[in-house]
Amino acid sequence: MFTPYRPTRGKGFIKREKLELCMRASVDQIRCATVGICVKECPQVFRFQPGSKKATVIVDEIPPALEPKCREVAARCPSKAVVIEE
């Protein structure tokens, strides 16, 4: 597996600093059919918007412990509105 590094300067030489990759999620508001699988299965990440009942993401970065659940929710979304960026 490829591990990305960012070069940084320090004491006359370049050292490599490991980059932390994070997962992000988003909900396509046009595709969202308000089924609510994402909100029911992963309420730590998804919520219904007040008034519209369309789902929205409430965290910037998905915690590592919730990444598998978010992938599952995205796969189960009938309208394919949940988008995962890794």
C-alpha distance (Angstrom), angle and dihedral (degrees) to the residues before:
residue distance angle dihedral
M1 . . .
F2 3.79 . .
T3 3.81 114.5 .
P4 3.81 113.6 -159.7
Y5 3.78 118.9 -137.0
R6 3.78 132.8 -168.8
P7 3.81 117.3 -145.2
T8 3.81 113.8 -125.7
R9 3.78 130.8 -178.4
G10 3.75 122.3 -120.0
K11 3.81 134.5 158.6
G12 3.79 97.8 -21.5
F13 3.79 98.5 -45.2
I14 3.76 137.7 75.4
K15 3.76 116.0 -112.6
R16 3.77 126.4 -168.4
E17 3.76 118.2 -121.4
K18 3.78 118.1 -161.2
L19 3.80 113.2 -120.7
E20 3.77 118.5 -134.5
L21 3.78 111.3 -132.2
C22 3.75 117.8 -149.6
M23 3.76 133.5 -165.5
R24 3.78 120.1 -126.7
A25 3.77 130.0 -170.0
S26 3.77 133.2 -158.8
V27 3.79 136.6 178.7
D28 3.80 120.6 -133.6
Q29 3.80 100.8 -133.0
I30 3.80 93.2 -158.5
R31 3.82 93.4 54.1
C32 3.82 97.1 39.5
A33 3.80 108.7 111.4
T34 3.84 95.3 -174.0
V35 3.81 93.1 -114.8
G36 3.81 89.9 139.3
I37 3.81 102.3 -146.5
C38 3.81 90.0 133.6
V39 3.81 93.5 50.2
K40 3.81 93.7 45.9
E41 3.81 95.9 45.0
C42 3.81 100.4 37.9
P43 3.83 111.2 22.0
Q44 3.82 91.0 159.7
V45 3.83 88.2 70.4
F46 3.82 107.7 23.1
R47 3.82 133.5 50.3
F48 3.78 135.9 171.0
Q49 3.80 114.9 -105.2
P50 3.79 112.1 -117.5
G51 3.78 111.3 -102.8
S52 3.81 99.4 5.0
K53 3.82 100.4 55.3
K54 3.81 89.8 -143.7
A55 3.78 115.8 136.0
T56 3.76 123.9 -107.4
V57 3.81 135.1 -177.8
I58 3.80 115.8 -109.5
V59 3.84 100.3 -170.5
D60 3.80 130.8 60.5
E61 3.80 96.5 -144.7
I62 3.78 126.0 26.7
P63 3.82 111.7 -122.5
P64 3.83 110.9 -117.9
A65 3.81 91.5 -117.7
L66 3.84 90.6 59.7
E67 3.81 98.1 44.8
P68 3.84 95.8 94.8
K69 3.81 91.3 48.5
C70 3.82 91.5 49.8
R71 3.80 91.2 50.8
E72 3.80 89.4 50.7
V73 3.81 92.2 48.6
A74 3.81 91.3 50.1
A75 3.80 90.7 51.3
R76 3.81 92.3 48.0
C77 3.82 96.8 47.4
P78 3.83 104.1 113.6
S79 3.81 93.7 -151.1
K80 3.84 93.9 41.6
A81 3.80 89.4 -126.7
V82 3.82 95.6 138.8
V83 3.80 109.6 87.5
I84 3.81 121.7 -167.5
E85 3.81 120.8 -157.9
E86 3.81 117.4 -166.8
